Amino acid sequence: MEEVNVHLPDHALGEPIIRLEGVNKFYGQFQVLTGIDLSVRAGERIVVCGPSGSGKSTLIRCINRLEVVQQGKIVVDGIDLTAGGKNVDAVRAEVGMVFQQFNLFPHLTILQNCTLAPMRSRGMSKEQAEDIAMKYLKRVRIPEQANKFPSQLSGGQQQRVAIARALCMSPKIMLFDEPTSALDPEMVKEVLDTMISLAEDGMTMLCVTHEMGFARSVADRVIFMADGRIVEQGPPQEFFGAPKHEKLRQFLGQILSSHQAH
Ligand SMILES: Nc1ncnc2c1ncn2[C@@H]1O[C@H](COP(=O)(O)OP(=O)(O)OP(=O)(O)O)[C@@H](O)[C@H]1O
């Protein structure tokens, strides 16, 4: 990956927009998250990494309440997700999410995929929603695909549509759950470039990814999870240059050797 550097100076970051305190989550008897404390400031770009099964997906899915937690507190943009009530819809409108599998509606065109939520939940007219959708399809550099169906696009193009679709809701926060893991290697770069351009615009981002080049050059902070806990975190230079925890050293060693093998 080319060297880009979009790190913000500390004073450029805003107030905390996401706050998790003492979060514990269980699937039945199995504790998947343990004692998670995390505060994310507006404009901050965070990469979450860690071994398979360490709870990374679960953690970010809790932030838009795709998962509920049994203990602790999660506050997103001032809305307490753990207080019950009608908070869920309000938060979902503020938080965009992009998944490993692009999750586009197969029977809708690219344009319709992008206009559906703004029309249904923001009450936009078709014309208004289409204007915004075209703006973001241009932004991810595929406006010419607007009238095609998802199956007619490459994986990388579908993932860029998924990003444009999320942006059409004007989210304050974007969550990415391994957005490049299902892509052929030649398509990874186009999706990472789209994410880099979002970062350059100051979007608050939490990304679960194994793309350590992206983490190095884009993240303000990298978080390492193991066994449902945040084990280590820090700015990329420190995180990669002087990992403290033995589990992180092992993880980085494995990632490095698997990249060298390819
Ligand atoms: N719905 C579920 N019911 C029961 N167990 C689950 C469920 N979802 C996840 N788990 C378990 O919780 C643990 C954490 O899963 P999670 O997907 O959050 O990990 P991850 O770090 O994102 O892993 P990967 O890198 O493989 O995607 C795993 O052991 C998984 O099997």
PDBQT file of the ligand as one rigid body, heavy atoms in Angstrom, charges set to zero:
ROOT
HETATM    1  N1  LIG A 301     -24.629 -15.522  17.776  1.00  0.00    +0.000 N 
HETATM    2  C1  LIG A 301     -23.682 -16.184  18.448  1.00  0.00    +0.000 A 
HETATM    3  N2  LIG A 301     -23.977 -17.162  19.308  1.00  0.00    +0.000 NA
HETATM    4  C2  LIG A 301     -23.040 -17.809  20.019  1.00  0.00    +0.000 A 
HETATM    5  N3  LIG A 301     -21.717 -17.553  19.929  1.00  0.00    +0.000 NA
HETATM    6  C3  LIG A 301     -21.339 -16.590  19.083  1.00  0.00    +0.000 A 
HETATM    7  C4  LIG A 301     -22.281 -15.851  18.285  1.00  0.00    +0.000 A 
HETATM    8  N4  LIG A 301     -21.606 -14.935  17.543  1.00  0.00    +0.000 NA
HETATM    9  C5  LIG A 301     -20.299 -15.114  17.842  1.00  0.00    +0.000 A 
HETATM   10  N5  LIG A 301     -20.138 -16.087  18.757  1.00  0.00    +0.000 N 
HETATM   11  C6  LIG A 301     -18.856 -16.522  19.360  1.00  0.00    +0.000 C 
HETATM   12  O1  LIG A 301     -18.276 -15.408  20.000  1.00  0.00    +0.000 OA
HETATM   13  C7  LIG A 301     -16.875 -15.390  19.788  1.00  0.00    +0.000 C 
HETATM   14  C8  LIG A 301     -16.468 -14.067  19.187  1.00  0.00    +0.000 C 
HETATM   15  O2  LIG A 301     -17.012 -13.935  17.888  1.00  0.00    +0.000 OA
HETATM   16  P1  LIG A 301     -16.710 -12.677  16.980  1.00  0.00    +0.000 P 
HETATM   17  O3  LIG A 301     -17.329 -12.933  15.644  1.00  0.00    +0.000 OA
HETATM   18  O4  LIG A 301     -17.064 -11.435  17.679  1.00  0.00    +0.000 OA
HETATM   19  O5  LIG A 301     -15.131 -12.768  16.865  1.00  0.00    +0.000 OA
HETATM   20  P2  LIG A 301     -14.123 -12.081  15.849  1.00  0.00    +0.000 P 
HETATM   21  O6  LIG A 301     -12.966 -11.660  16.660  1.00  0.00    +0.000 OA
HETATM   22  O7  LIG A 301     -14.823 -11.040  15.060  1.00  0.00    +0.000 OA
HETATM   23  O8  LIG A 301     -13.716 -13.303  14.908  1.00  0.00    +0.000 OA
HETATM   24  P3  LIG A 301     -13.360 -13.366  13.338  1.00  0.00    +0.000 P 
HETATM   25  O9  LIG A 301     -12.063 -12.633  13.161  1.00  0.00    +0.000 OA
HETATM   26  O10 LIG A 301     -13.191 -14.843  13.105  1.00  0.00    +0.000 OA
HETATM   27  O11 LIG A 301     -14.504 -12.761  12.599  1.00  0.00    +0.000 OA
HETATM   28  C9  LIG A 301     -16.547 -16.600  18.921  1.00  0.00    +0.000 C 
HETATM   29  O12 LIG A 301     -16.103 -17.617  19.765  1.00  0.00    +0.000 OA
HETATM   30  C10 LIG A 301     -17.857 -16.953  18.300  1.00  0.00    +0.000 C 
HETATM   31  O13 LIG A 301     -17.937 -18.334  18.037  1.00  0.00    +0.000 OA
ENDROOT
TORSDOF 0
